[in-house]
Amino acid sequence: MSFYELEKAWNEDFKAINMLNLIVSKKVLMCYSAVKWNASGECFLPMDATAPNSQGRPFSIKLWPPSENTRKMLVERMTNNLSSPTIFTRKYRSLSKEDAAKNAEQIEDAAFTMANQDYEKKPDGDGSFAVQLYAKECSKLILEILKKIPKSEDKEISISEAVPAVQETFFDISKGTRAFIEAEEAQELLKPLKEPGNSYSKICFSNRSFGIDGARIAGPILASLKDQLKEVDLSDFVAGRIEAEALDVMNMFSEALEGSNLKFLNLSDNALGEKGVRAFGKLLQSQTNLEELLLMNDGISKEAARAVNELVPSTEKLKVLQFHNNMTGDEGAVAIAEIVKRSPLLEDFRCSSTRVGSEGGSALCEALGMCSHLKKLDLRDNMFGPEAALVLSKALNKHENLTEVYLSYLNLKDEGAIAISNALKDSAPSLSVLEMAGNDITAEAAPVIASCIAAKKLLSKLSLGENELKDDGAIQIAKALQGHSHLIEVDMNTNAIRRAGARVLAQTVLNKDGFKLLNVDANFISEEGVDELKEIFKKSPEMIASLEDNDPEGEDDDSEEEEEKESGDEGKDGEDELESKLKNLDVKQDESHAPDSN
């Protein structure tokens, strides 16, 4: 069904429902109707739909589920319905803007949950029936809210009276006391999962340790639910068990869930190793629609990584893949790279603290070049070095959707930092988080990094701590941040920064709305400089991190000239030094030409 045919069919259906349902349903349709086309004939919608382009070519896209932007737009429209003068609010009385917004959010959430449950039970192709149910439920609940508004001004409205209770979909036992679960405890704990007609589609067994007897109780229950389960969290569920028992429990859970159609699977914190991965083999091999797979803190060695690559049959729909805190190494990273290559829709990739060096890092970074939808990238705490950084820079050129980039403690050096900064400058227009701490970056790379930062107007968090940027680098970074209105945190600790650099950073962030924290601790700021920072932030001391590790007498290999300045009078330490650096700054930036890393 085309988008325009769908609209026509909806208009016919609307004749059979009340006026308010018509109004709200049309508002839902309006939220779907922002269709745009580029020169290549590609369709851009707040959610998927089917529509012809200007050349008449059809595009098969889905209307359900709605995007977050679409849901927010509908909440705004319903807020107006509940608070603005209409034939309905005149009849029943309107709400204040604040109450209307609160009720609109709850109405939308209830309607979305109901429509989504219906869609998951009986998918209707393009999702049009789910959208109709979504619209009808919203309009019905708006009318119920208006009818429930008391005539008396002092009586509060109870949203629960108007919005019907939605059946629980999430079963979570992780919030209780950490304990071993045997047969008797399992019987009692899992009783809700045995109730006929329950709607549980998400389960979390984390923070409880299942033994053989507990697993024998849980297994049949999970098997009876597997056709309705969409999200399963089995992280940290065999803690304290001997290896043989833990592997048996994993096998039992794996067999019980074999054949389920999961979107989310978390097997983290189970010290899996290769044996553990293979114990979950039946479950992993039966999954063809996984969107999120988490294997963090699991002892994923090179053998275990190869097992994951072997056992997960399809990653075409995978959006989130996380391998944090494992002992993967270069050879394991090569195996993970093969998974990444088969994951074209990947949006969130984490392979941090995995002992990966230059060879494995290069393989991973090359594979990431095939993931054009990437939004979040976390490669922290590995030993990639400049060589892998150059490969990464080529991959980053293709990532227009990146919003968060975590590249701290990768041994990038100046060469790698420059290459990556050049790549990010020309891509990732919506970048909000950039971390490159602990990479031995000096002031030589500062002009290129500053140029990249200046281009990222949506940047909210910047971390360049534990480098060697010194005052020159700090001042250039500060100048690049001057026009950034979204900035909330800057970390420049341990950079051999003195009074001048710290002052410029402080003055740059002081008056930014919403700014929360500047960290310049563990630098070489003089006692006068520390006093000056305290004076700058006297009205908002929480905005400057503790300076307890600052070393006023700190020295570095190149500090002889700086030391002379520090030992002179206050003018030389402060204003003269600062003015000199600021005068030279624009010249340096104009003269610096970023080398082409590609």
Steps between C-alpha positions, in 0.01 A plus 500: 500500500642840403516788744235690305272196475540454875398860561192457280401178678540669835275786394231246419541332838479830683137545395408217734665639814425802715629848427777496758629170367505661157695800627763298685534240224565776253761640734667159509494493121652849492786370712563243226465730204835682487616319188815637337701378203859561406653507153562127511136423566557398862210542741531671839216453748473524879419129471471248219218523244429404140490788255583581139775747418484773242579252226221267613728227634352321807693464823405228746530640850318433826275726703553322831664556744499881506824688554569684824454832318158392373392394849614833644314690230179314586545575872534870415184492290303319771629748758347776289172304471477474878598857581371714211142620437312241291140378485603225739690707756217753497261220585706326765767755605864521393815412691795718585792471260703309761222250579419463132862414416519246782174332397589508131824311567315232696226471237754462221698240695188294576378518139842414362537199731158367402560548127849351520378191685234452233758543223745251656226238531375544144733708281302663218772562243531877473369560855196704389259318731728562797504872412119507482475329840758747636293797378164362618637420846651849535171669409300275732730575794494875432122495521512293818741747659275794410197323645688432823596862560326603825284809508670606822832676454657345808449133417787335313451278198606138528642389169460138607123547498509583130793302363438127528770284654722351231605142551852467640757407236827510699586232757807599704649318800831690500392761757477251787772378734790329327461129578524142377175377346408137553176311423276636776608862448462466123144367535395801707704761313385399152133447588378807302652352182270198535177698508281422197479776241786709642657752264862486608725568204809613695673310780802581716656227718814701578646521853365156599704178481315199362611148591398174331179459701398862442574466128279187482209711625581800280560303180143380430359840596730678253422242233128573540564874453758495224254583223411831669843599634683783324764603756699267726758610757700209644794709616669393824260208559745222598731691737683287755420168332773250416579483129329166432175607667505844332544341157212258565274790601598693188419196285159463666407865446633483145284199416193657661534818293607333176278615216389822669493813287702744711595858424715547812734251671735581789741225611748732676682439830492121478871422444392305193824435318477269201323228703232740615443640152456147365269412791268768361549364148141379443357835602750703298465287189121535501503881500453674165348833606729616781534878525709517819765255625700569816801288599679722753736378771464145369856377457465524123838369389604452138344151509178633650486781242537244223218297658271805501582566136423137421180462703309822429351424157359837405592852605329684216263673745754552779511859629688463830809282554705530820815312608628717788764369745611174343836346411434487128841605366592552136389158375167528679451848356541357151212260573286784638580701187334226295180543704517877451536455123172306500319770701416783257240655734734524801437820699681436830832312508709455813827311512671670795759355742553193283882491468487568128817629332582652164426194284164420657412868525566550130274204416219637718533851362495379142183302571338805660530676167212279380264616777361828367227521767742517794397748771711398800856367488697393809850358451657625824790340682671301226842535336403594145786744440530748210482229232154379601396863554572575134275210398233628738520849351410359158202320650380811686475691172193287422315554828262793472280378787760482777401676822737342756867406446710351781867462401687544829812299591568368148862620469396721208794745526488827304489320166192299585322787674555728199372239254188430707431870560522573128258216426249608766515862389364405158241251631280444809320839497297405810794391716419564867767301688871480415752327725871469414659495846830326576641493147831688535362789295716814505444863407622416147166332431294769673426718191344207314306377805378855565388536139299177531344610830408843360295329230299290749245751628291230672790379715394451862791304649871524419770293670866559415645426843832325566673636192778757454315796350643761741388865491530543124277202430255585779452855375439382143243246622333769713472737205343223289232451768393864519191467280376169641165550676438130577821446696457350849837339584867553412781283640856627454662344807869396501614704201785704653272805481603810695315809612447653156343192341281428801374859508398503132319166537317631807395824332382311192258270684391726788198663339375210291142409586478150638874451540574264790869415543850612403782268609851649496633303798846337507655785300773756586282797599666745738348580838401840363341323204301273729376802693403663172299192392318502831418865450373440147268224623409657836130516407494141373784305670343169395601577140872453570629154597722453804855627462647283776742325262623821339877555537587875508870418472463235234761474229536319171784448256431825314415714800814708549364804321158460662665462842674835454165661426342339806784626722459858377242755611127450472477702180735268317323194639158630413407780265821525293518127440128476423495794260804367316343159451167644388664736249690213343206264501316623191826512304583142594158376400508681168844363420425143603406269216354169604682211329283273287488165680327333211 
